[in-house]
Amino acid sequence: MKKIIITTLLFIFSINIVAQNDSIVRARNYNYIDSYKDYWRTVTFKIGGGLYIPQGDLNNYFESSPLFEMSLDFPVTDNKSLELALQFILPKQKESFKYVNTVDEAEAALIFNPMLRFKKDLSKNETSKFLIGLGVGASVIGLNQNIGLTNEKEKTEITSFMIAPSLDYVKSFKNKEQLTFSLGLNYSPYKIKGILDEKIGGLAITPRLLYSF
């Protein structure tokens, strides 16, 4: 009888421990999932467009061209964030890239700029804020090259690193909607081997208007 009572008490005790452990694990999982969902509510998706305005030597080859941008902004602290951004530019070519000692020419079909921006608030209140940003990434120009006198085309591309500082004004509305007025500067020292001017420049101003929800 004594053994039965001891065995029963140990069994009840073990069940109680398991139940407590299970409730702790579930509570931790719940807290983790809840915190994860809360964080993703602070992540901002932005989409919009603007202009790509070439400066210096780059202005000899491109006119001002339409620019489209998508981004995800991930808060790090109360006044700092990291932003993943993609820019697509449809370049308007002024002059083709002419190759040395051949009749080959090339024109840009698309400019693609992936980057990571480091952003910091300069000042803010309940409805608006000013931010400064620094983007680091790459710039890829897709080229359509006309080969000789054959009218054939060969697709090539050139890639350069890119630095892109920016200044943003963000206006907030109800339902977490925001409008961002941004003025950026893209610097990418492009270099196309074999053309008459290998260094075509790489400085452009990028005014943009972005909407987030």
N, C-alpha and C positions, 0 to 999 in steps of 0.2 A: 504493500500500500504506500509506504514511504517513497519507494522508487517511482511509482506512478505519479504521485503528487509532484515530486521533483522534476520528472520528465515533462509533465504538463506545464509547470511554471516556466521551465526553460524554453518550451515551445512557444508559449505566449510572449515571453520576453524577446525571443528571436524575431517573431512576427512584428512586434512593435518596433524593433530596430530597423527591420527591412522597410516597414511602412514609413518611418521617419526619414530614412535615406532616400526612398523613392520620392517623398514629398520635397526634399531638399533639391534633388536632381531636377525634378519638374519645375520647381520655383526658379532654379538657376537658368534652365532652358527658356522658361517663360520670360525672365528678365532679359536674357540675351536677345531673344527674338524681338521683344518689345523695344529694346534699345536700338536694335538694327533697323526696325521699321521707322522709329522716330528719327534716326539719322538720315535715312533716305528721303524723308519729308523735307529736309533742309537742302537737299541737292537741287540745283536749279538747271533746267534745260532752256537754252536760248537758241533762237533762230532768227535770221534776218539778212540784211544785205547792205550794200553801200557801193563805194567806188574805189577802184585801184588806180591811183594817179601817179604815173611814173615821174621821176625826177632825174636831173642830170643826164648822163649818157643813155640811160634806159629810155628816156623820153624820145630819143632818136628812132627807136624801134616800135614803141607802143603808144597808143593814145590812151586816154582815160577809159577804163573798162569796167563792166559790172562785176561786182564781187558778192558772193553768197557765203554765209558762215553759219555753222552749227557748233554748239558747245555744251559741255556739262561742267558745272561749277560745284566743287566739293569743299565745304567749309572745313578749316583746320583749327582755327581759334575764333574768338569773337570778331576779330578784325582782319583775319588772313584766310586766304583760300587758294586752292589749286584748281585750274581750269584746263580741261582738255578741249581743244578747238580744232576745227577743220575749216579751211577756206578754199573755195573754188572760184577761180577767176577765168572769165571768157575774154581772152586778150584780143584787142583790136590792133592789128599789125599796121604800122606805118610803112615799114620797109622790111623786105625779106632779109634773112641772113645769107650773105653771099660767100661762097667758099673760094679759097685761094687756088688759082691755076685750074679751075674747072668752071663749068656753067651750072653747077649744082646750086640750089637755093633751098632754104628751109623757112618755115613759118610756125609760130606757136599755135597749137590747137587748144591747150588747156594748161593753166597753172594751178597746182595743188599744193596747199600749205598746211601740213599737220604740225601742231605745236602744243607745248605745255606752258601755261601762263601761271606765274606767281603773282598774286594780287593782294593788295593791302588797302584798307580804308584810310583815307586822309581825314575825312570828317563825315558824320552821319547824324541823322535824326530819325524820327519815326516814319517819315514818308520819303526820304531821299538820302543819297550819300554820294560822295566823290571817292573814286578809287584810282590808284596807280598800279600799273601792271608791267610785267616783263615776260615776254614770250620767248621760248627757245625751242627750235625745231628745225624743219627742213623745208625747202621749196623745190618743187619738181615741175619743170616745164616739158610738156609733151610736144614733140616737134613732128611736123609732116615735111619730109625732105623730098624735093623734086630732084630726081637723079638724071643728070645729063640732058640729052635731047630725046629721051625715050618716053617722056610723060609718065614714067613709073614713079610711085611714091613709096618711100621707106619710112616707117615710124621709128623715131629715136627719142631719147629724152636726156635732159641734163638735170643734175641734182646739186644743190648747194645748201650749206647750213644757213639758218635764218635767225636773226635776232629781231624781236618786235616789241618795243616799248609802247605803252598805251595809257591814255587818260580817259576815265569813264565817269559819266554822270548817270546815276540810276534813280528813276522815279518809281515808287511803289504805289500800287492801287489795292483795291479789295480783292479777296480770293487769291492772294499771293501773286497777282499779275504785276509785271514790271516792264518798263521801257528803259532801254539803255542807249544813251547817246555816247558813242565812243570815237575817239580820234587816235589812230595808231600810225606807227611808222615801221615799215618792213625793210630790213636791210639784208640782202642776199647777194654776195659777190659772184654773180653768174660768170661762167667762163665756158665758151663753146670752142672746142679745138677745131682748127682747120678753117675757120671763117676769117674774113679780112680783119675784123676787130674782135679778137678773142674775148676780151673783157667788155661785155656789153653794158656794164653798170648793174645796179641792183637795189636802188633806193626808190621807195614808193610810199606815198601818204595814203592811209586807208580810213576815211571817215565812214562810220557804220551806224545803223539803227537796228537794234535787236529787241525782240519781244520774248518774254519768258512767262511760263505759266506752270 
